[in-house]
Amino acid sequence: MGIALLDSNTVIGFLDADDRLHRVADAAVRAAATEHVFAVSVVTVAELLTGASWATMTSGRYAVSSP
């Protein structure tokens, strides 16, 4: 048994059925759950709380424009 550190893309993909990474993230998290406990860094929690992820920042939902 080990610790699996999850990043924001994995957490978002696992939780959001509409995310483009949902199927692969869901499979990866479920497979890892049989052998590991999960951890999430405080930086990842902050990203999740602010809605920041590469996919959402560039998709238009939270599009960021350059100055």
N, C-alpha and C positions, 0 to 999 in steps of 0.2 A: 504494500500500500504506500502510495506517495501523495504528493500534493500537486494538483493541476491548477496553475495560475491562469485564470481566464481574462482575456482582453475584452474591450468594449464591443468589437465586431462580433465576437463569439456570443457574448451575452445578448446583444441586440438580435443577432441572427437566430438564436435559440428561442427567445421570447416573442419575437414579432413574426407571425406566420406569413406576413406579406413581404418580408425582407428577402432579397435575392439570395442570401446565404442561409436561409432558414433550413432547408433540407440537409445540407452538409453540416451546419452547426448543430442541429438537432441530433443527427447521427453521431457526431463526434462527442458531444456532451454525454449522451446516453451510454456510449461505449466506454468513455473514461470513468463514468460513475460506478462502473463495476469494479474498478481497481484503485480509484483515487478519491480523495476528498478535494473539494474545490476551495480556492481562495481568489479574492479579487482585491487588487491594490486600491488604495485611496484615490489615486489618480484616475483609475478606471471608474470608480464610483462617481467622481466629479464629472467625468465625461458623460456618464449615463444620466446624471441628474440635469446636466445642461443640454442634453440632446445632441451632444457633439459626437460625430463619427464621420469618417471619410465619405461614406455612402450618402449620409443625409446632408453633409455640407455641400456636396456637389450635385445632388439630385434635383434641387429646386425646392424641396420641402423647407430646407434651411440654407438656401444658397448663399454663399459668401462671395461678394464681388471684390475685385482688386481695386485699390485706390487709383 
